[in-house]
Amino acid sequence: MDTRKVQQVVIGQATTDGAGVDLVRVIGQPALMDLDPFLLLDAFRSDDPTDYIAGFPAHPHRGFETVTYLLNGRMRHKDNAGNEGVIEPGGIQWMTAGRGIVHSEMPEQQDGLLEGFQLWINLPGAHKMDRPAYQEHDAANIPTESRDGTTVKVISGVTSRGTTGPVSQPLTDPVYLDVTLQPGTEFNENLTTDHNAFVYVINGQIVLEDDEGNQLNLGRDQLAVLGKGDTVTLQSGNQESRFLLVAGKPLNEPVARGGPFVMNTEAELRQTFIDYQSGNF
């Protein structure tokens, strides 16, 4: 087995988005603008409603997918096609914006706490103008795999133990795992060799190895970009640790990015702005 080594460690940066929501941006900041096919990773976590209650009023997207995963709190979404619903704790919304959608994401208080992530995943050029679509699953529909000292929630992909997540996207073949390790536990998982992958620490501490054999200790809001290989091996520290393991097939296409739109060329991007301003979403 060829074990993946850490290529880069990124620390999340505090920022605001939407109507002034406080969050931590991990992918999509100067230290890591993207990791093909991943365009952005935001983490939001607060027990102060003034940090997030203004939410994300109506805004457009085209050309990629937004993935919202909630650990705590609730998020109401509504779009210009008449779709509306609430993401509950432990739930996932995998939205394919495709050719264009205008939607809002508004937090709803639940014991004052809101915590979760939004990941943006690119779409290949041939599918950027696909019809918008949703894959939504509540916590009860996300399978949990138990190993010795390890709990793995499988949102997408198939684990080495054969557990399959409910989300399917063959265009980028994503793996999205939420892993909890008891103290002093080793975790091993297989990944497709040439897919890009990262580990993001939610809580606690994990230990990985870099190319020079150094042991790296990663803590909360740190992300490790993993090199190529077919397996991931890491250990938890002296406390319970939780992290995301995410991987996907790189598209190896040019990226023209402007705010909430991601296309392949500047001409396509200009047309997207024209379409949106003309009400053609």
C-alpha positions as CSV (number, residue, x, y, z in Angstrom):
1,M,0.0,0.0,0.0
2,D,1.2,3.5,-0.9
3,T,0.4,5.7,2.1
4,R,-0.5,9.3,1.4
5,K,1.8,11.9,3.0
6,V,1.0,15.5,4.0
7,Q,1.9,18.0,1.3
8,Q,0.7,21.2,2.9
9,V,-0.9,22.3,6.2
10,V,-3.5,25.1,6.0
11,I,-4.9,27.1,8.9
12,G,-8.4,28.4,8.5
13,Q,-8.9,32.2,8.3
14,A,-11.7,34.0,10.1
15,T,-13.9,35.9,7.6
16,T,-17.5,36.9,7.0
17,D,-19.9,36.0,4.2
18,G,-23.6,36.3,3.3
19,A,-25.2,39.0,5.5
20,G,-22.2,39.2,7.8
21,V,-22.0,35.6,9.0
22,D,-18.8,34.8,10.9
23,L,-17.0,31.8,9.6
24,V,-13.6,30.2,9.0
25,R,-12.5,29.8,5.4
26,V,-10.1,27.0,4.8
27,I,-10.2,26.4,1.0
28,G,-10.7,29.5,-1.1
29,Q,-8.2,31.7,0.8
30,P,-4.7,32.8,-0.2
31,A,-2.9,29.8,1.3
32,L,-5.1,27.3,-0.6
33,M,-7.2,28.8,-3.4
34,D,-8.5,25.5,-4.5
35,L,-7.8,21.7,-4.6
36,D,-9.3,20.5,-7.8
37,P,-12.2,19.7,-7.9
38,F,-12.7,21.5,-4.5
39,L,-13.2,25.2,-4.8
40,L,-14.1,26.3,-1.2
41,L,-14.5,25.0,2.3
42,D,-16.1,27.1,5.0
43,A,-16.6,26.1,8.6
44,F,-19.2,27.9,10.8
45,R,-19.5,27.4,14.5
46,S,-21.0,29.7,17.1
47,D,-23.3,29.7,20.1
48,D,-23.9,33.4,19.6
49,P,-26.9,33.9,17.2
50,T,-25.6,37.4,16.4
51,D,-22.7,35.7,14.6
52,Y,-25.0,33.9,12.1
53,I,-28.7,34.7,12.3
54,A,-28.6,37.1,9.4
55,G,-27.7,34.1,7.3
56,F,-27.3,34.0,3.5
57,P,-30.1,35.9,1.8
58,A,-31.0,35.1,-1.9
59,H,-27.9,34.7,-4.0
60,P,-27.1,32.9,-7.3
61,H,-24.8,30.0,-8.3
62,R,-23.8,28.5,-11.6
63,G,-21.3,25.9,-12.7
64,F,-20.6,23.9,-9.6
65,E,-22.1,22.1,-6.5
66,T,-22.6,23.4,-3.0
67,V,-22.5,20.8,-0.2
68,T,-23.9,21.9,3.2
69,Y,-23.4,19.5,6.2
70,L,-24.8,20.5,9.6
71,L,-23.5,19.2,12.9
72,N,-25.7,21.4,15.0
73,G,-28.6,23.8,14.4
74,R,-30.9,24.1,11.5
75,M,-30.7,25.8,8.1
76,R,-33.8,26.7,5.9
77,H,-33.1,26.8,2.2
78,K,-35.4,28.2,-0.5
79,D,-34.8,28.7,-4.2
80,N,-36.4,30.4,-7.2
81,A,-37.6,27.1,-8.6
82,G,-40.0,26.7,-5.6
83,N,-37.9,24.2,-3.6
84,E,-37.8,24.8,0.1
85,G,-36.8,22.7,3.2
86,V,-34.8,22.6,6.4
87,I,-31.5,20.9,6.9
88,E,-31.5,19.3,10.4
89,P,-28.5,18.4,12.6
90,G,-26.5,15.6,11.0
91,G,-28.1,16.2,7.6
92,I,-26.6,16.9,4.2
93,Q,-27.7,19.0,1.3
94,W,-25.8,18.3,-2.0
95,M,-27.0,21.0,-4.5
96,T,-26.0,20.9,-8.1
97,A,-26.4,24.5,-9.2
98,G,-25.7,23.6,-12.8
99,R,-26.9,26.2,-15.3
100,G,-28.2,28.5,-12.6
101,I,-30.2,28.8,-9.4
102,V,-31.0,31.6,-6.9
103,H,-31.3,30.4,-3.4
104,S,-31.2,31.5,0.3
105,E,-29.8,29.7,3.3
106,M,-31.2,31.1,6.6
107,P,-30.2,29.6,10.0
108,E,-32.9,28.7,12.5
109,Q,-31.9,28.7,16.1
110,Q,-31.8,25.4,18.0
111,D,-30.5,25.9,21.5
112,G,-28.5,28.9,20.1
113,L,-25.8,26.7,18.5
114,L,-25.0,26.5,14.8
115,E,-22.2,24.4,13.5
116,G,-21.4,22.9,10.1
117,F,-19.6,23.2,6.8
118,Q,-20.1,24.3,3.2
119,L,-18.0,22.7,0.5
120,W,-18.0,23.8,-3.2
121,I,-17.2,21.1,-5.8
122,N,-16.5,22.0,-9.4
123,L,-18.4,20.5,-12.3
124,P,-16.8,19.6,-15.6
125,G,-17.4,22.0,-18.5
126,A,-19.7,19.6,-20.3
127,H,-22.0,19.6,-17.3
128,K,-21.9,23.1,-16.0
129,M,-25.2,23.9,-17.8
130,D,-27.0,20.8,-16.5
131,R,-30.4,21.2,-14.9
132,P,-30.2,22.1,-11.1
133,A,-30.7,19.2,-8.8
134,Y,-30.7,18.3,-5.1
135,Q,-29.6,15.3,-3.1
136,E,-30.8,15.7,0.5
137,H,-30.5,13.3,3.3
138,D,-31.2,13.6,7.0
139,A,-29.0,12.0,9.7
140,A,-31.1,8.8,9.8
141,N,-30.2,8.1,6.2
142,I,-26.4,8.6,6.5
143,P,-24.9,5.2,7.4
144,T,-22.5,5.0,10.4
145,E,-19.7,2.4,10.4
146,S,-18.3,1.3,13.7
147,R,-14.7,0.1,14.0
148,D,-12.6,-0.5,17.1
149,G,-12.4,3.0,18.6
150,T,-13.7,4.6,15.4
151,T,-17.0,5.9,14.1
152,V,-17.3,6.8,10.5
153,K,-20.3,8.6,9.0
154,V,-20.4,8.0,5.3
155,I,-21.9,10.8,3.3
156,S,-20.5,9.8,-0.1
157,G,-18.2,7.2,-1.4
158,V,-17.6,3.6,-0.3
159,T,-15.3,2.7,2.6
160,S,-12.8,-0.1,2.7
161,R,-15.4,-2.0,4.9
162,G,-18.0,-1.7,2.1
163,T,-20.3,1.0,3.6
164,T,-21.8,3.3,0.9
165,G,-22.9,6.8,1.4
166,P,-26.3,8.0,0.1
167,V,-24.9,10.8,-2.2
168,S,-23.7,9.8,-5.7
169,Q,-21.9,12.0,-8.1
170,P,-20.0,10.0,-10.8
171,L,-18.6,13.2,-12.4
172,T,-16.1,13.7,-9.5
173,D,-16.5,10.4,-7.6
174,P,-16.4,12.2,-4.2
175,V,-15.6,10.6,-0.8
176,Y,-16.9,12.5,2.2
177,L,-16.4,11.0,5.6
178,D,-17.0,12.3,9.1
179,V,-14.7,10.4,11.4
180,T,-14.6,10.3,15.2
181,L,-11.6,8.6,16.9
182,Q,-11.2,7.6,20.5
183,P,-7.9,8.7,22.2
184,G,-4.8,6.8,20.9
185,T,-6.6,5.2,18.0
186,E,-5.2,4.5,14.5
187,F,-7.4,5.1,11.4
188,N,-6.8,3.6,8.0
189,E,-8.8,4.1,4.8
190,N,-8.4,3.4,1.1
191,L,-8.7,6.1,-1.5
192,T,-8.4,6.1,-5.3
193,T,-4.7,6.8,-6.0
194,D,-4.9,9.8,-8.2
195,H,-7.8,11.6,-6.5
196,N,-7.0,14.8,-4.6
197,A,-7.8,14.5,-0.9
198,F,-7.6,16.5,2.4
199,V,-8.2,16.0,6.1
200,Y,-9.9,18.8,8.1
201,V,-9.8,18.7,11.9
202,I,-13.1,19.5,13.6
203,N,-12.0,18.8,17.2
204,G,-9.1,17.2,19.1
205,Q,-5.8,16.4,17.5
206,I,-4.6,14.0,14.8
207,V,-1.1,12.9,13.8
208,L,0.0,12.4,10.2
209,E,3.3,12.0,8.5
210,D,4.9,14.3,5.8
211,D,7.2,13.3,2.9
212,E,10.3,13.6,5.2
213,G,8.9,11.2,7.8
214,N,8.1,14.0,10.3
215,Q,5.1,13.5,12.6
216,L,2.7,16.4,12.2
217,N,0.2,17.3,14.9
218,L,-3.0,18.9,13.5
219,G,-5.6,20.6,15.7
220,R,-8.9,22.4,15.3
221,D,-9.5,24.3,12.0
222,Q,-6.3,22.9,10.4
223,L,-6.4,21.2,7.0
224,A,-3.8,18.7,5.6
225,V,-3.5,18.4,1.8
226,L,-2.6,14.8,1.2
227,G,-0.2,13.6,-1.6
228,K,-1.1,10.8,-4.0
229,G,-1.4,7.3,-2.7
230,D,-4.0,4.6,-2.2
231,T,-4.3,4.7,1.6
232,V,-4.6,7.2,4.5
233,T,-3.1,6.4,7.9
234,L,-3.4,8.7,10.9
235,Q,-3.7,8.6,14.7
236,S,-5.6,10.5,17.3
237,G,-3.9,12.2,20.2
238,N,-4.7,11.9,23.9
239,Q,-8.3,13.0,23.5
240,E,-11.3,12.2,21.3
241,S,-10.7,13.6,17.8
242,R,-13.1,14.3,15.0
243,F,-12.2,15.2,11.4
244,L,-13.5,15.2,7.8
245,L,-11.8,13.1,5.2
246,V,-12.7,14.3,1.7
247,A,-11.4,13.2,-1.7
248,G,-12.5,13.6,-5.3
249,K,-11.4,13.1,-9.0
250,P,-9.6,16.2,-10.3
251,L,-11.1,17.7,-13.5
252,N,-7.9,19.2,-14.8
253,E,-9.8,21.9,-16.6
254,P,-9.3,25.7,-16.6
255,V,-11.3,27.6,-14.0
256,A,-12.8,31.1,-14.6
257,R,-14.2,32.2,-11.2
258,G,-16.3,35.2,-10.4
259,G,-18.0,35.4,-7.0
260,P,-20.8,32.7,-7.0
261,F,-20.1,31.6,-10.6
262,V,-17.5,29.1,-11.8
263,M,-17.0,28.5,-15.5
264,N,-14.1,27.4,-17.8
265,T,-13.5,30.7,-19.7
266,E,-13.8,34.4,-19.1
267,A,-16.3,34.6,-22.0
268,E,-18.5,32.0,-20.3
269,L,-18.2,33.9,-17.0
270,R,-19.2,37.2,-18.7
271,Q,-22.2,35.5,-20.3
272,T,-23.2,34.1,-16.8
273,F,-23.3,37.6,-15.4
274,I,-25.4,38.8,-18.4
275,D,-27.8,35.8,-17.9
276,Y,-28.2,36.5,-14.2
277,Q,-28.7,40.3,-14.7
278,S,-31.3,39.5,-17.4
279,G,-33.3,37.2,-15.1
280,N,-32.4,34.1,-17.0
281,F,-31.6,31.9,-14.0
